[in-house]
Amino acid sequence: MASKTWFVTGASAGIGRMVTEQLLERGDRVAATARRPEVLSDLADRYGDQLWTTSLDVTDTESLGDVVERAFADLGRIEVVYSNAGRGSVGAAEEMTVEAIDEQIALNMTAPIHLLRAVLPHFRAQGGGRFIQMSTMGAHISTPGAGMYHASKWGVEGFLESVIAEVEPFGVGITMVEPGIIRTAFGANLSIAPAMPEYADGPVGQIRKYLEAVDNVTAEAPGAPDKVAAAIIASADTTPAPRRLALGSDAYNAMRTALTDRIAELDAGRQFAASIDF
């Protein structure tokens, strides 16, 4: 299989780091971006010119565009862009601060939107490309205390769902990766809102107690990160691009239940829906 050049955000840790490592190992080139790219120095020493790194805060829209322009200028053709940067938050709607809400939307939804917009002119000019967005089973289900996280993921998927048809004529494919819970540091890096006593005895309070009782909520998760990384890489070699990539039995089961319940609710209101027709 011919080698490819990838652009990866959030490449310093977790699935982003693992995807970068597996790509380099198989001989691909990677433009790896992170807030602290120095943590990738061991890979730079090992793989040399295969790895292109730079500092990037994806929520800085101007810098994001500049980095994309530099990456394409330095590397020429980039076949795959993997939008991986993001994190979760915990807190009831009332508990979330304005800053925390803005961060979730900026990091998980607005940044991928601007990243895709920045790479599309290059994809069109080179006759195609693949955009892979790290999403979650949480784009189909919801959990009390994670409202802003779900909002950001449902939002970015709604955007991409619309854009898929816009860019297909240019040879651009888009895939939304929807894993379940993976054994990474995602749980340890959650942004947790200040607690309000009014929610202490409800479902959000129960979630807080659980988080306080464990060191890392993803330590015993069913998802194997190396397998998730390999599946993401394999999806880029699949034609046509899979629209969604559910990863993990927990993700499949939870998403299927949510979707079938939603269909049942819709069907229950069928006659009422038709009642307002002329």
C-alpha positions in Angstrom: 0.0 0.0 0.0 1.4 3.4 -1.0 2.4 5.6 1.9 0.2 8.6 2.8 0.7 11.9 4.5 -1.5 12.6 7.5 -2.3 15.8 9.4 -3.1 15.1 13.1 -4.4 17.4 15.8 -4.0 16.5 19.5 -1.1 14.2 18.6 0.8 14.4 21.9 -1.3 11.8 23.9 -4.1 9.3 23.8 -5.4 8.1 20.5 -3.8 10.9 18.6 -0.4 9.8 19.8 -1.1 6.2 19.1 -2.4 6.9 15.5 0.8 9.0 14.9 3.0 6.2 16.2 1.3 3.5 14.1 1.4 5.7 10.9 5.1 6.4 11.3 5.8 2.7 12.0 4.1 1.7 8.7 6.1 4.3 6.8 3.6 7.2 6.4 4.5 10.8 6.9 2.7 12.7 9.7 2.2 16.4 10.4 1.6 16.1 14.1 0.3 19.1 16.0 -0.2 19.6 19.7 -0.2 22.4 22.3 3.2 21.0 23.5 4.9 19.4 20.4 8.1 18.9 22.4 6.6 15.7 23.9 6.9 14.2 20.4 10.7 14.7 20.4 11.3 10.9 20.9 9.4 10.2 17.7 11.2 13.0 15.9 14.6 11.5 16.9 13.4 8.0 15.7 11.7 8.9 12.4 13.4 12.1 11.2 11.8 13.7 8.2 8.8 11.4 8.4 7.5 13.6 11.2 6.6 17.3 10.9 5.6 18.9 14.2 4.4 22.3 15.3 2.6 23.9 18.2 -1.1 24.4 17.8 -4.0 25.4 19.9 -6.9 24.4 17.7 -9.2 27.0 19.3 -7.0 29.8 17.9 -8.7 30.0 14.6 -6.1 32.3 13.0 -3.2 30.1 14.1 -5.1 27.0 12.9 -5.4 28.4 9.4 -1.7 29.4 9.4 -0.6 25.9 10.5 -2.7 24.2 7.8 -1.2 26.5 5.2 2.4 25.8 6.4 1.8 22.0 6.5 0.5 21.8 2.9 3.3 24.2 1.8 6.0 22.1 3.5 4.7 18.6 2.8 2.9 19.1 -0.5 0.0 16.7 -0.8 -1.7 15.7 2.5 -4.2 12.8 1.9 -5.7 12.5 5.4 -6.6 15.0 8.1 -7.4 13.5 11.5 -9.2 16.0 13.7 -8.6 14.5 17.2 -8.1 17.3 19.7 -10.8 17.6 22.3 -11.8 16.8 25.9 -14.9 16.2 28.0 -16.6 18.1 30.8 -18.8 17.1 33.7 -21.4 19.3 35.4 -25.0 20.1 35.5 -26.2 22.8 33.1 -26.4 25.3 36.0 -23.0 24.3 37.4 -21.1 25.0 34.2 -19.3 28.3 34.0 -19.5 30.5 31.0 -15.8 29.8 30.4 -16.3 26.0 30.5 -19.2 26.2 28.1 -17.2 28.3 25.7 -14.2 25.9 25.9 -16.3 22.8 25.1 -17.9 24.4 22.1 -14.7 26.0 20.9 -12.6 22.8 21.3 -15.0 20.1 20.3 -17.2 21.8 17.7 -15.9 25.1 16.4 -12.3 24.1 16.0 -13.1 21.0 13.8 -15.4 23.2 11.7 -12.7 25.7 11.0 -10.1 22.9 10.4 -12.3 21.4 7.7 -12.9 24.8 6.1 -9.1 25.4 6.1 -8.2 22.1 4.4 -11.0 22.0 1.9 -9.3 24.4 -0.6 -6.2 22.1 -0.6 -8.2 18.9 -0.9 -10.1 20.4 -3.9 -6.9 21.5 -5.5 -5.3 18.1 -5.2 -8.4 16.3 -6.4 -9.5 14.7 -3.1 -8.7 13.9 0.5 -10.1 12.3 3.6 -11.3 14.1 6.8 -11.6 12.0 9.9 -13.3 13.5 12.9 -12.9 12.0 16.4 -16.4 11.9 17.8 -18.0 9.6 20.4 -21.0 7.3 21.1 -22.0 10.4 23.0 -23.1 11.9 19.8 -26.1 9.6 19.9 -26.7 9.1 23.6 -26.8 11.4 26.5 -25.7 11.3 30.1 -26.8 13.6 32.9 -23.9 15.9 33.8 -22.4 15.8 30.3 -24.7 18.2 28.5 -22.1 20.5 27.0 -20.0 17.6 25.9 -22.9 16.0 24.2 -24.0 19.4 22.7 -20.5 19.9 21.1 -20.4 16.3 19.7 -24.0 16.3 18.4 -23.3 19.7 16.9 -20.1 18.8 15.0 -21.7 15.7 13.7 -24.7 17.7 12.4 -22.3 20.0 10.6 -20.3 17.2 9.0 -23.5 15.3 8.1 -24.5 18.3 6.0 -21.0 18.9 4.5 -20.5 15.3 3.3 -22.8 15.8 0.3 -21.2 19.3 -0.4 -17.7 17.9 -0.8 -18.3 14.5 -2.3 -18.1 15.8 -5.9 -14.5 16.9 -5.1 -13.4 13.5 -4.1 -13.4 14.4 -0.4 -14.7 11.8 2.1 -15.6 12.4 5.7 -15.7 9.9 8.5 -17.0 10.4 12.1 -15.3 8.0 14.6 -17.7 7.1 17.4 -15.9 5.0 20.0 -17.2 3.9 23.4 -15.1 4.2 26.5 -11.4 3.6 25.7 -8.5 3.0 28.1 -6.8 6.3 27.8 -6.3 9.3 30.1 -9.5 10.9 28.8 -11.3 10.4 32.1 -8.4 11.9 34.1 -8.4 15.0 31.9 -12.1 15.8 32.3 -13.1 19.4 33.1 -15.3 19.3 36.2 -17.6 22.1 37.1 -17.9 23.5 40.7 -20.6 21.6 42.5 -23.9 23.1 43.6 -25.5 21.5 46.7 -28.9 21.5 44.9 -27.7 18.7 42.6 -25.8 16.7 45.2 -28.5 14.0 45.6 -29.5 13.8 41.9 -27.9 11.9 39.0 -25.1 14.5 38.6 -24.2 14.2 42.2 -24.0 10.4 41.8 -21.6 10.9 38.9 -19.4 13.2 41.0 -19.2 10.6 43.7 -18.2 8.0 41.2 -15.5 10.2 39.8 -14.2 11.0 43.2 -14.0 7.3 44.1 -11.8 6.2 41.2 -8.4 7.5 40.0 -9.2 7.1 36.3 -12.7 6.3 35.0 -11.2 4.9 31.8 -8.6 2.6 33.4 -10.9 -0.5 33.1 -12.7 0.6 30.0 -13.5 -2.1 27.4 -11.9 -0.2 24.4 -8.3 -1.1 23.5 -6.6 2.2 22.3 -4.2 0.4 19.9 -7.1 -1.3 18.2 -9.0 2.0 18.0 -6.0 3.7 16.4 -5.6 0.8 13.9 -9.3 1.0 13.0 -9.1 4.7 12.4 -6.1 4.2 10.1 -7.8 1.4 8.2 -10.9 3.6 7.6 -8.7 6.0 5.6 -7.9 3.1 3.2 -11.6 2.2 2.8 -13.4 3.4 -0.2 -16.0 4.9 -0.1 -15.3 6.7 3.2 -17.5 5.2 5.9 -19.7 7.9 7.2 -19.6 6.7 10.8 -17.3 4.3 12.5 -18.7 2.8 15.7 -15.9 1.3 17.8 -16.4 -1.0 20.7 -19.3 -3.3 21.7 -20.4 -0.7 24.3 -20.6 1.9 21.6 -22.6 -0.3 19.3 -25.0 -1.5 21.9 -25.6 2.0 23.4 -26.0 3.7 20.1 -28.4 1.0 18.7 -30.6 1.2 21.8 -30.7 5.0 21.5 -31.6 4.9 17.8 -34.3 2.2 18.1 -35.8 4.1 21.1 -35.8 7.2 19.0 -37.6 5.5 16.1 -40.2 4.0 18.5 -40.9 7.5 19.9 -41.2 8.9 16.4 -43.5 6.1 15.3 -45.7 6.6 18.4 -46.4 10.2 17.2 -47.0 9.4 13.6 -50.8 10.1 13.6 -50.3 13.3 15.6 -47.6 14.5 13.2 -49.9 13.9 10.2 -52.8 15.7 11.9 -51.4 19.2 11.1 -51.2 18.6 7.3 -53.4 20.6 5.0 
